[in-house]
């Protein structure tokens, strides 16, 4: 049986490359010196200096609006001089242009949330030629050079959704509203969901809607699909930030939005953990979401870019912030942050970022 990975907090294992001193500080030395936090290791490696450009994929999603709101706060806490964020408007080509523009402005580091895992490589190569470190947030590039990928385990998202839906409905037709399959996030969530269903819930038939992170596309395709399949038992939305409102509007317009507990209720599981999803769980409109940590994405994106500008590098292993750094097949390192499943049982947990005062931050101008 496939299970989700559990990330346990342990002291971080990192090494700080000190160019001036020519010394390498290994994880063992860090622990022997009593440096139990990643913030301590960054401070020992020297302060990263210079301005940092932050490139967003879009601002049409409440998730990215929240992340955008957290960026200046986390940058200040980490001592990073972050420029005003740049919005690529869901356009991979524009994102490469945005990166090049920031490089031409002389930034010392880039924090980028890739729209397309393959297309972003052109921007990464430009940064590498300029000697500018890059941290990728939320989406892993297929290749290229980044100091760190700050992300959660996206396969676990698909598996969590599969298991929750499988346990609730057992069999029947289930709609999966996919993300953009040119993004590793969309591929991993889709593959994990479908593999879990095939292995453990053979009575479920998955009906896919490739919606490319576009709410209007999701709504139009869902409307047509429900006309042909009016008895769907569940819906898995891979991004509540862009799919929640159009999905609920479509179901409501068709008279198919019934509260949890009623016989005709369609089980709905989402990903993101935005405040609107948490409220929908409280209202019984959806059943669960996987809370993707917008605040921690901003925090650790800023931490790792400062560390990279200071010449620090890292190794695979547990961290002191409840995550684990893993080495991907392409050799890149990814800090996989925890992303808990949220249901009616824990929706009011104050530790969830969607319940925090900063979760509804308006996008910066």
N, C-alpha and C positions, 0 to 999 in steps of 0.2 A: 504494500500500500504506500502511496506517495504521501509524504508529510512535508509541512512547511519547515524551513530552517529556523531554529531558535538561536538568536544572537545573545550571548551572555557578556555582561560587562566584566572586563579584566583589564589590567594595566596595558597600555598601548605598547606595541613593539615597533619602534621607529629608529631610524638612524639619521643624524644630522650631519650633512656634508658641509664642513667649514672650509670654504675656499681659502680664506686668508691664512688660517692656521695649518691647513693641509691635513687635518685630522678627521677621522670618521668616528662618530659616537654611536655605538651599537645599542640595540635594545637592552642587552644584558647590562651594559654600563649604566644606562639610564635607570634601570631598576635598582642596581647596586647603590646608585647615588641617591635613591629615594625619590626620584621624579615620577610621581604616580599619575600625572595628567598630561594630555596632549598639549595643553596650553603651556605647561612648564617646558616641554621639549622645544616648542617653537621659540620661547623666550631665550633659551640657551643657545639656539642656533643663530640668533641675531635678528634684528627687526627688518622685515621686508619694507622697502621704501619705494616711493613713486606712486603715480596714479594708476588706478585699476578701472578698466572698462567692464561693464556688466551688460550682457546681451540677453534679452528676454525673447522667448519664442512668439508670444502673443500677449495681449491684455484683454482679450474677450472672455477669458475664463476667470471666475472668482478665485480659483486656485492660484493662478499667476498674478492676479491683482494682490492677493495676500502675500505671496513671495516677494513681489515688488515692494510692498509696504515694509516687509521685514529687512530688506537689504540695507537701507541706511542705518538702521538701529544696530544690526549685527556688524556692519562695517566699522561703526564707531567703537563698538565693544572690542573688536579685534585690532583696532588701531590701523585700519585700512582706509586710505584716501580714495574712496570710490566716487567716480564721476556719476552724473545722472544716468539712469538706466536707458538703454536703447531698445526699442520694441521692433522686432522684425516682422510683425504682422502676418505670422503663419506662412512666410515666404522663404524657403531655403536659400534661394539666390540672393534675396535681400539680406539674409543673415550673413552671408560671406562678405557682401559689400559693407555691412555694418562693422564686421571685424576688421576689415582692411582700413576703413575710415578711422577706427580707433587706433590701429597701429600707426597710421600716418600722423595721428595727433601726438604720438610719442608715449603711449601708455606703457607701464612697466609690467602689467599683468592683465589677463583677461579671465573673466568668469562667464561662461557661455552655457546656455541650455539649448543643445542642438535640436533642430527640427527634423533633420534627416541624417541618419547615422553614417551614410556614405558621403553625402554632399558636404558635410562639415569638414571632411578631411582637407579640402582645399584651403579653408581658413586656418586650420591647424598647421598646415605646411607653411603658410605665410608667416604665422607667428613664430614657428621654429626657426625660419630663416632670419627673422629679426632678433632672435634670442629672447623672446617674450614668453614666459610660462603661461599655460592655460589650465584652468580647472573646469571640467565639464560637470554640469549639474542636471540631474534627472534622467538624461539620456546618454548612453555610452556610444562613442564613435566606433566605427568598424575598425579603423586603424588610425595612424598618426600618433602624435606625441601629446600627452596631457600629464600634468603633475599628479592629478587624482581625479577620479570620477566620484562625485557625491550623489548617491542614489540609494534606493531601497531595492530589495530583491523582487523584481517584477514577475518572475515566475511564481513566487509565493502569492502574488496578487491573484493570478489566475487559478491557482490551486485552492486558495481560501474561498474564492467565489464558487468554484466547482463543488467543494465539500458542503458549503452552506446550502446551496441550491439542491444538491443531491440528497442531503438529509431531509430537506423540507418537502420536496416534491417526488423524489424517487424515480419518476418516469414522466414522459411526455415531451412536448416540444419546448425548447428553451432558446430564446433569442440572445445572441451575443453581439452587442454593438461595439465593434472593434475600433481601435485607434488607427493611426496611419501605419500601414505595414512596412513603409520605408524607414520607420523608426524601430529600433530594437525593442522599445517598450511595447509597441503594438504587437510585434511578433512574439515576444516572450509571454505576454499575458494571454494571447490567443493560443499559442502552442501548449502552454501549461494547462489552460482550461480544457482544451479539446482532448489532450492526452489523459488527463485525470478522469474526464467523463467516459472516455472509451475504456479505460482500465477498470473503473469502479462503479459506473452507473450506466450499463449498457442499455437500459430502458429509456434513456434520454436521447433525443435527437436535437443536435445543435443547428440552429438556423442563423447564419452569419450575415451581419450588415457591416460592410467595410466603410466606415463613415469619416475616416481621415481627420479626426479631431474637429469635425465641423458639425455644429448643432443643427443647422438647417438641413444638411444632408442626412443626418441621423433621423430627423423627424419625418422627412418625406419618404425615406425608405421604410421606416417603421410603420407608417400609415399604410403603405401598399402591402407590406408583409402581413399585417394584422387583418387586412381584408381577405387575404388568401388563407390565413391561419388564425382564425378567431379564438382558438382554444389554447393558446400558448400558456404554459404553466409558470414560466419565469423569464426574467430578463437580466442579463449581466451587462452593465455599462462600464466600459473600460476607463471612462473619465467623467466623473460627476460634474466637474467644473464646466464642461461644454455640453454634456448630454442630459443632465438631470432635468432642467427646465423644459426643453423640448420633448423629452420622453413623457414627463408627467402631463404636459399640455396635450400631447397626442392621445394618451390614454383617457384623459378627462373628456376630450372632445368626442371620443368614441364610446363614452359611457363604460369604460373598462377599468377605471381607477377606483378600486374598492379597498377599504381599510384592512389592515392585517387582522386576521381573526374571522373575517367573513369568508363564505364558501367560494366566492368568485375572485378572491384576492390573488393577484399576480405577484409572486415573490420577486423582489427586485434587489439586486446586490450591485453596489457601485464601487468605484475607486476614487479617492482624493481626500475625503474627510473635511470638506468645506462646511462652514456653518449651515448652509442651506440643506446639505445632506443630513446633518445631525438633526435639524428641525423636522425634516421629512421622516426620519426614523421615529421621532417623538410623536408625530402625527399619524403614524401607521401607513404612510404612503409608500415608503420603501422599508426594507428589512435590515439591511446591513451595508456597511462600506468599509473599505480598507483605508485607514488614515495615513495618507502620504504626507510626510512631515515638512510642510512649507517653511516653517520657522527654522528647523534644523538644516534644511537645504541651504538657506541663506547663511546661517551661522557657520556651518562647516565649509561652505564654499569660500567664505571670507577667511576662515582660519587657514585652509590649505593654500590659498593664493598667497597669503602673507608668508607662510612657511616656504613656498616654492621660490618666492622672490628673495628670501633669505638663504637660499641654497640647500634647504632641507629636503631630504627624500625619506621614503617610508618603505616598510616591508609588510608582507601579509601577516595577519594575526589579529587577535582580539584587541579592541580599544577600550579606553576607560569611559566611553560614553555610550555603552550598551550596543555597540555595533561590531562589525568585523571587516577588516580590510582583506579582500580576496584578490588573487591574480586571475585575470580573465584569460581566455585562450589566446588572445592576441598580445598578451604580455602586459597589458595595462592594469593598473591597480584601481580597485573600486571599494570605497567605504560604503558598505551596505547598512544603512540606518534602519532601525526598527520601524515597522509599519503595522500597528495592531488592527485587528478586526473589531469594528464597532457595531454593536447591536443595541436593542432596547435595554439590555442588561447593564451596559456600561456607557451609554450615550452621554450621561451627565458627568463623566469623569473629568475633573478640572485639569488633569494632565494632558488631555487632548488639545492639540493646537486650535482646533475648530471652536473650542469653548473659551479661548483666551480673548482678551480685549484687543489684541493686535490682529486677530484673524480677519476682521472686516475692514482692514486698512484700504483706503482709496488709492488707486494708482497714482504715482507721482507724475507731475506734469513734465 
